[in-house]
């Protein structure tokens, strides 16, 4: 009788034991899911970084051309009137893409240039782009935004970056993760918030930035990170210049107000 009872007990589980087993399985599944998700994020980040490194090479090739005199193109740069089917001021990629063999020019003005997949971050889910395919480039499909300090033309805040100017290229961003705006580069905190901040979700709170020197750096942020703090960390010289321009603007307005009172 005792032997029969022991065999019956060994063959089954109590309710508590079953609940413990289920809890352990749920926990392990959660850990495995997190690990897979994290691995996928790291994979996208690595691909995005590789894309930026390739784009930097194209930018360097562009700037070293004798006709470009050390310039890195930006969105909002002056249009080249000799190109009758594209307007370079719309987006930085219009100038850089021709350095690739895979580029396809539009047949008429207003058409979209087709570029390779390196212009698209795999974690950018606004549109789906194949890993080895070309796509029509515009503000909704290109995953990177241009930055500028207007060193080529102080009168145009979106002018090209002049790499031959006296400045530290190691702290001067050229491209970064972002959502492009037609004809507009990142020049201050306002454009930074609009074009860059929201894209940190692509890489689990990270933003990838390619500098005018060619270096690609990664910046991490969390829910408490202030846009002004991150902007200064990524682009200290542009932030400093934007602050000076803002002060000059306030001073000019005061002078105008004083003149009106007189």
Secondary structure, DSSP 8 states (H G I E B T S, - for coil): -HHHHHHHHHHS--HHHHHHHHHHHHHHHHHHHHHHHHHHHHHHHHHHHHHHHHHHHHHHHHHHSTTTTTEE--TT----TT-SS--TTS-THHHHGGGSTT-B--SSTT---EE-GGGS-TT-TTS---TT--EE-STTT--EEEB----S-TT-TT--EETTSSS-GGG-EEEEE---BTTB-B-SHHHHHHHTGGGGGGGTSEEEEEETTS-EEEEE--TT--HHHHHHHH-HHHHHHHHHHHHHHHHHHHHHHHHHH-
